[in-house]
Amino acid sequence: MKPDLFIYPYKWDERRPYQDGMLLFVPEYYQEHVAFGRLRLEQVFENQNPVYVEFCSGNGEWIIERALENPDVNWIAVEKQFRRAKQIFSKAKRAGLKNLFIVTGEALTFTRYYLNDSAITKTFVNFPDPWPKDRHAKHRLIQAPFAKELSRILIPNEKSLFVTDHPTYAQQMIAVMQEDEAFTASHPKPYFITDRENYGSSYFKNLWNRLGRTIHYIEYVNGS
């Protein structure tokens, strides 16, 4: 599929999960995800390499860089906003990447219905929408149901990393992960660090660094 053909594959009233090569469309307000079946990642990537997932991939700068630097790792970019997923697709095509699978859809839905148990080696959540108003906080991704799904899909003793500039959301992330018995913090209390060498760049990381905001790196090990 060429970048200019990266369009929704269905009308609203005909929406359904749809895979085209290294792309997967996961529709919203849809109740039949189970019928599609969970992905067989060894068939998707045509190899047995470890699979890393980035949630909230934005315009793809971070994951494109990582996929180019680590060709022996398979990468999945999950981005809810269609226009941003299209940017990732275009960048991946220009870079000639064969180890990047792009998902346009909601992160919890994709994780819950499309990924098998113990299929993923590492997960990253980079600068998820903080939904800063109190009345909107219920929409934040990092809550108990998502943590439960991360534990299910991760290989035991592997890691999930969360990155945010938003101090309130950082504390919520820590509270959620501390409450989940499957996970153990990689860092001692206060359970985050503010610098991570060679982590890579992204639009939001560069923006918040310029504005002088503190970046929180929060890492947990899956013990289940």
C-alpha positions in Angstrom: 0.0 0.0 0.0 1.4 3.4 -1.0 1.2 6.3 1.5 -1.4 8.2 -0.6 -3.6 5.1 -0.4 -3.5 5.0 3.4 -7.2 5.7 3.9 -9.9 4.2 6.1 -10.8 0.8 4.5 -14.5 1.0 5.4 -17.5 3.2 5.8 -18.6 3.9 9.3 -21.5 1.5 9.2 -19.3 -1.2 7.7 -16.4 -0.8 10.1 -14.4 -3.9 11.0 -10.9 -4.9 11.9 -8.8 -4.9 8.7 -5.2 -5.9 8.1 -3.2 -5.0 5.0 0.3 -6.3 5.2 2.1 -4.4 8.0 -1.0 -2.3 8.8 -3.9 -3.1 11.2 -7.0 -1.0 11.5 -8.8 -1.5 14.9 -12.1 0.3 14.7 -13.7 2.2 17.6 -17.3 1.5 18.9 -17.0 -2.0 17.6 -18.0 -5.1 19.6 -16.8 -8.1 17.5 -13.0 -7.9 17.9 -12.8 -11.5 19.2 -13.9 -12.7 15.8 -10.8 -11.3 14.1 -8.5 -13.5 16.3 -5.2 -12.6 17.9 -2.2 -11.9 15.8 0.4 -14.6 15.1 3.4 -12.3 15.2 5.8 -14.9 13.8 3.7 -14.8 10.7 3.3 -11.1 10.6 7.0 -10.5 10.7 8.0 -13.8 9.1 10.6 -14.4 11.8 11.0 -15.3 15.5 12.7 -12.1 16.6 11.6 -10.5 19.9 8.7 -8.0 19.6 8.7 -4.6 21.2 5.5 -2.5 21.4 5.3 1.3 21.6 1.9 2.7 22.6 1.1 6.3 21.8 3.5 6.5 18.9 2.6 10.0 17.8 4.2 10.8 14.5 6.6 7.9 14.8 9.9 9.6 15.3 10.9 7.5 18.3 9.9 4.1 16.9 11.3 4.7 13.4 14.7 5.6 15.0 14.5 2.5 17.2 13.5 0.1 14.4 16.4 1.4 12.2 18.9 1.0 15.0 17.6 -2.5 16.0 16.8 -4.5 12.8 16.9 -7.8 14.8 13.9 -6.6 16.9 10.3 -6.5 15.6 8.5 -3.3 16.5 4.8 -2.5 16.8 3.6 1.1 16.7 0.2 1.7 18.2 -1.3 5.1 17.6 -5.0 6.0 18.0 -5.0 9.1 15.8 -5.3 8.1 12.2 -3.5 11.1 10.8 -0.5 10.3 13.0 -0.5 6.6 12.1 -0.4 7.8 8.4 2.8 9.8 9.2 4.4 6.7 10.8 3.5 4.7 7.7 5.0 7.2 5.3 8.2 7.4 7.3 8.5 3.7 7.5 8.0 3.4 3.7 10.7 6.0 3.0 13.1 4.3 5.4 12.4 0.9 3.8 11.6 -0.7 7.2 10.6 -4.4 7.2 10.5 -4.8 11.0 7.7 -2.3 11.9 4.0 -3.2 12.1 1.6 -0.2 12.5 -1.7 -0.3 14.4 -4.2 2.5 14.2 -6.6 2.0 17.1 -7.1 2.4 20.8 -4.2 0.9 22.9 -6.3 -1.1 25.4 -8.6 -2.6 22.8 -5.6 -3.7 20.6 -3.8 -5.2 23.6 -6.8 -7.0 25.0 -8.1 -8.6 21.8 -5.1 -8.8 19.3 -2.1 -9.8 21.3 -1.4 -13.3 22.7 -0.2 -14.2 26.2 3.6 -13.8 26.7 4.0 -12.6 23.1 5.9 -9.3 23.8 9.4 -8.8 25.1 9.1 -5.1 26.0 6.5 -2.3 26.0 6.9 1.4 25.9 4.3 4.1 26.6 5.7 7.4 25.4 3.9 10.6 26.5 0.3 9.4 26.6 -2.4 12.0 26.6 -2.5 13.2 30.2 -6.1 14.3 30.1 -5.2 17.1 32.6 -8.7 18.1 33.7 -10.0 16.2 36.7 -13.2 15.3 35.0 -11.3 13.8 32.0 -8.8 11.7 34.1 -10.9 8.6 33.6 -9.8 8.6 30.0 -6.2 8.1 30.8 -4.6 4.9 29.4 -2.6 3.9 32.4 -5.2 2.4 34.7 -5.7 -1.1 36.2 -7.2 -2.8 33.2 -4.3 -1.8 31.0 -1.8 -2.9 33.5 -3.5 -6.3 33.7 -3.2 -6.6 29.9 0.4 -5.6 29.9 1.2 -8.3 32.4 -0.6 -10.9 30.3 1.1 -10.0 27.0 4.6 -9.6 28.4 7.1 -12.4 28.7 7.8 -13.0 32.4 10.6 -10.9 33.9 10.5 -8.4 31.0 9.8 -4.7 31.3 7.3 -2.0 30.7 8.5 1.6 30.5 6.3 4.7 30.8 7.4 8.2 29.9 5.6 11.4 30.8 6.2 15.0 31.5 3.0 15.3 33.5 3.7 15.0 37.3 0.1 14.1 38.2 -0.1 11.4 35.6 3.3 10.1 36.6 2.0 9.6 40.1 -1.1 7.9 38.8 1.1 5.6 36.7 3.2 4.7 39.7 0.1 4.1 41.9 -1.5 1.8 39.3 1.7 -0.2 38.7 2.4 -0.5 42.5 -1.1 -1.8 43.0 -0.7 -4.5 40.4 1.0 -7.5 42.1 2.4 -8.8 38.9 4.8 -5.9 38.6 7.9 -4.7 40.5 9.4 -1.3 40.2 12.9 -1.2 38.6 13.8 2.0 40.5 13.6 2.7 44.3 11.1 5.1 45.7 10.0 7.6 44.3 10.0 4.9 41.5 11.1 7.0 38.6 14.2 8.6 37.2 14.5 11.9 35.3 17.1 10.9 32.7 17.7 7.8 30.6 20.8 7.7 28.5 20.3 7.2 24.7 16.6 6.9 25.0 16.0 8.5 21.7 14.0 11.5 20.5 10.4 12.3 19.8 8.3 15.4 19.1 7.0 15.5 22.6 10.3 14.7 24.3 12.0 17.5 22.4 9.2 19.9 23.1 9.0 19.3 26.8 12.8 19.5 27.1 12.8 22.9 25.4 10.1 24.1 27.8 12.2 22.9 30.8 9.7 20.2 32.0 10.9 17.2 34.0 10.6 13.9 32.2 9.6 11.0 34.3 10.9 7.5 33.3 8.9 4.8 35.1 9.9 1.2 34.6 8.3 -2.0 36.0 9.3 -5.6 35.6 6.6 -8.2 34.9 7.0 -11.1 37.4 4.0 -13.1 36.4 
